[in-house]
Amino acid sequence: MALAGRQLEGGIRLVRPVGNGSHSVAYLAVTASGQPCTVKLFQPQLLDHAQRELEVGSRFRHPRLSRVGRLTWLDDYPALVMSWVPGETLLAHYRRRPALRCEPYAYLTTLADVLDGLDHMHQLGMLHRDVKPDNILVQPSGRAILVDYDLSGPLDEPLHARVGTPAFQSPEAQAGGELGTASDLYGVGLLLYWGLWGALPEPDPDTDILDLDALAPEAELSSGSSDVCPEPFFQAEAQTLIRQLLQPRAQGRPASAAAVRGELLNWREELPAPAAQPAPPLRLDR
């Protein structure tokens, strides 16, 4: 069913699809006054998912979190109207890799913004539960916004199934266990690892648990390209923090997003800020 060009209740017109989630399709749309917004369309039988995301997302008022507006309809399709977030997904934005070596100031800014958004959620007693590159939209400056509350919910909410994206799940999420703030921070640890090495760590094939003594694949990094960016001055500190964030037991990880963010900002303070880059204009034709 072709939906681009269709108009929702309230005069919002769909322009083009921009992403797919586990329960919905996201569209760039424009309001009756010409302002861009995001519309997530759900299948009719998934109204409860749309209502849940509205209930969860409407609690957040923070510059590093996307804003959820209201629920409307396109025929029988529930439609969630949200703020338009400019930028590219994290992996699409950081084409020079490893990102933390090649663009350290910008990448630290991105992760610090993600942690800022997570800290706000955690302070409200909420978890994101799906921290991954596709849910992080990055602007040319490195500033980032965390999106998609499809799996988010209260800290004490009982879960009856595994949640999250397999490659970025914490061990307790993989096991279908109880999740906490440290579960969200495990995803940040994987992003920090990716930023330092340009790949995700490989778990032990027998135990499916990361080998924390093998989290520095220097040979793999150096063999991939003759133009590898140099190690950052905080290389040792970053490896230590990665080990802490990727501990198999949640109790062994940092639980405070604010504390982890503070460490990243301390590193960034010692780096020269790059020249400001203007945001590209929003295109409605593709």
N, C-alpha and C positions, 0 to 999 in steps of 0.2 A: 504494500500500500504506500503510494507516494504521498508524503505529508508535507514536504517543503512547499511553502507558499500558502498553506492552510492557516486560517485565523481561529484563535481560541476565543473563549468568552473573555470580554474585557478589551478586545481589540488588539491583542498580541498576535503577531504574525510570525510563523516559523520561517527561517531562512535556509538553514542547512544543518545536517547532523554533524556533531563535533566529537562524539564519543559514545561508547557503549558501556553500561554497567551491568552488574549481575541481574538486575531487575528492571532496567530502564534504558532508554536511548536519550542522550542529551542533544539538544538543538540550540544553535545560536538563533535568537529571535529578536524582534524589535517591538517596542511598545507603540501604542497609538501616537505617542509624542515623538517617536523616532529614536528612543534610547535603547541601546542593546541590553539584552538580558539572556539568561539561560533558562531553557524549559526542559525538564525531564519528563518524558512520556512513559507511562507505565501501561502494561496490558490491563484490560478491564478487571481481570481476576486478581490483580495485585494492588487493589485500592488500599488494603491494609498496610502494604509496604510504603506507599506514598504518604499515608497519614502518619505513619511512624516517623519517617524521615522529616516531615513537617514538624512534628512534636519535638523531636530531638534537635533539629537544626535551628529552630526558631529561638532556642535559648542562647545562642551564641551571638555576641556583638563584639567582634574583635577584628582588627585590621588584617590579621594573618589567617582568618577563617572566612570561607565563603558564606554569604548570607542567604538564608531561606526566607522567601516572602510569603506566598500563599498557595493554596490548592485551587485549581480551576479545572476545566474540562475541554477536551476536543472530541466531540461526539461522545463515545463511551469510554474514551481514554482519560484516566486521571492525569493531570498535568501539574507539575510542581514548578512554580516560578521562582527563580533564584537570581542573585546578582550575576552579572557577566564578569568573568575573571579573565583578563587578558594574559597572554603568555603561552609558553610551550610546556609540555610535560618534561619532567626532569631529564630523562634520558634523551629526549629530542633536543633539548636546549644545550646540554653539555656534550658537544661533538668532539672536543679536544679532550682526550682521556690519557691517563687518569685525571679526573676533573680537579681533585684536591691538590694535585701537583701542578697542573697546567693553568688553572684559574683559582688559586687558593682563596683569594679575597671573596670572589663571587660565590664560590661553593660553600664557604663558611657562612656567608650571609644567608644562603638558601637554607642550610640546616638550622641555623639560629632562628630563622623565621618559622620553620616547621616546629621547632621546640617551643617557640613563643606561643603558637597556636595550641599545641598540645598542653602546655602549662595552663592555659585558660580553660580548656576542657576539663583537665584533671582537677583544677580548683573548684569546678562546678560539680565534681563527682561523676564525670562522664569519661568514657574511653572512646577513642577513634576506632580501633580494632582492625584497621586496614591501611597502615602507613606503608606506602609503596610509591615508586616513581610516577605511576599514572595518576595518582591522587595529589600530586604536587605540581602546581603551575608556576613557572619561573618567568620573570620578566628580564629584559636585557641587562639590568643592573645586578641581577642575582636575587633580588627581592622575590619572595615566594608566598603563595597562599595555599593552604591545605583545603582540599575539597572532598566532597562525597561522604555523606553520613549514612550511607545505606546500611552499614553494619554497626554503626555507633550506638552506644547505649549506656545506662548507668553502671557504675562500678559493681553494685551488688545484684545485678540482674542475673538470674539463673539462665544458663545457656543449655540448649538441648541438642546442639550440633556443633561441629567444628566451624569456626568462622575465620575469615581472612583469606588472603591469597597465598597458596602453598609456598612459593619461593620466599615470602617475607613473613611467614608465620613464626611466632616464638614456639619453643618446644611445648609449652603448656597449651598453646592454641592447637598445635598439631595433635596433641593427645586429647583434645576436647575438655581440658581442665578449666579451672577458675582463672580468670584473667584479671590483671591489675595494671597500674600505671607502668610498671616495668615491662609489661608485654608490649605496649606501644613503643617503649624506648628500645626494645630489641630491634624493631624495624629501623630505627635511627642508626643503631649500630651497624646494620647491614649497609645502609646508605653511606655511612662513614667509611666502611671497608671498601665499598665500590669506588668511592671517591679517591681512596689512596692507591688502590691496585687496579682499577679498571675492570673488575670482574667480581662476581659474588663468591664467597667461600664455599667450598665443596664439603658436605657432611661425610662422615665416615660411612661407607656403604653398608657396613654390618649393623651399626647402632643408629644411623641417621642423625648423629649428633656431631656438631662441629668439633674438630680437633683444635683446641685453643693454642696448642704448641706449634701449629703449622699455619699460622695466620699471616705469614709474610712471604708470599710466593715470588721472591725476587727474581728467580730464574725465569719464571713464566713471563714476568713483566718485561725483563730486559730482552728476552728473545722475540717479543712481538713486534718491536719497532726499533729502528736506529735513532729515532727522534723522541726518546722518552724525556719528559720534563723532569727536572731535578727534584730530589726529595725536599719537602718543606723543612724549615728549621725545627718544627714541632713534630717531626716524624716519630720519635720515640714516645712522646706524650700521646700522640694519636693512636699508636698501637696499643698502649696501655689502656686508653679509654675504650677502644674497640673490644679488647678482651673483657673489660668490665661489663660492657653493654651486651655482650654475646654469651655471658655465662649461662649454662644450661638451666640452672635453677633461678627462678625469679628473685629469690631472696638474696642472691649474690650480685644482682645488678643494681645500678643506681635507680632510685625510684622517683627522683625529682627532675623533671624536664628543665626547670629553671637552673638547677645546678649544672647540668650538662651544657646548657646554653651559655652559661657564664664562662665555662672553660673554653668553649669555642670562640667566644668574643674576646677572651684574653689573648688567644693566638692571633686573631684578626687585627687587634690593636697594633701589633708589631709589623703589619704589612702595609705597603703603600696602597692607597685607594686608587682603583683604575679610573680613567676618564669616564664621565657620565655618557651613557648611550641612550639616544631617544627611543621611545617605544615605537614599533612600526604601526602604521595606520591600520585600523580595523577594516578588513575587506568583507563585503557582504556577497560577493559574486562566486565564492567557491567554498 
